[in-house]
Amino acid sequence: MMNPFQQTLEELEERCIHLPQNIPSRRLAILNQLAHWVSEQPLTKPIDIMIICTHNSRRSQMGQIWLQAAAWHFELQNVRAWSGGTEGTAFYASALSALRKQGVSIIKTESDNGIHSNPTYRVQLQDNRPSFYALSTPYMHPMNPNSGFAAVLVCDTADQGCPVVQGAAARFALPYVDPKISDGSAEEAQVYSIRSLEIGTEMFYVMMKANQLKASAGT
């Protein structure tokens, strides 16, 4: 029987195939630009992509996790996904819950012991892939790459507040509606789930397209 994470991966791959017919052409063009940037990077070094939002608590965390899942799914082994904010807060509980329900293993590290307002989580996507840490940080935090990365800004506030992302080799504005608008409502869980799948679908499209471009170029 297929596990929930594998089911979500298959759903995202199916959704990304039909994505070009379901989103505005301007947004599709940005996704294609990001895919081209990835495909043009040499295979001799890591390809770093940082998902940035104001508080690094919801959309950027989802973006990092689904981007890494998509890169591995499409065998882009040297793509490394990161996330950051214009400030650090915490990985929001409803974003965590949505990802977990979609099969992502996210475990609070023992070292936190529940005492920190911004705990660190260990993300394990697949048994045969390395785990990585998720926590809310400013994008210039020492744990993140400081140069040569693609910056993907997923909220309007970060886009407007960061006309120049320090250290970025390329910059892409890809805003998503903030699921925070549903906080405290009866629709909260559903809204976070929908936003997670929306972000995941677009990250899968980018990695699928980058893989196709690399294959056609013989790299």
Secondary structure by P-SEA (a helix, b strand, c coil): cccaaaaaaaaaaaaaaaccccccaaaaaaaaaaaaaaaaccccccbbbbbbccccccaaaaaaaaaaaaaaaaccccbbbbbbccccccccaaaaaaaaaabbbbbccccccccccbbbbbbbccccbbbbbbbbbcccccccccccbbbbbccaaaaaaccccccccbbbbbbcccccccccccaaaaaaaaaaaaaaaaaaaaaaaaaaaaaaacc
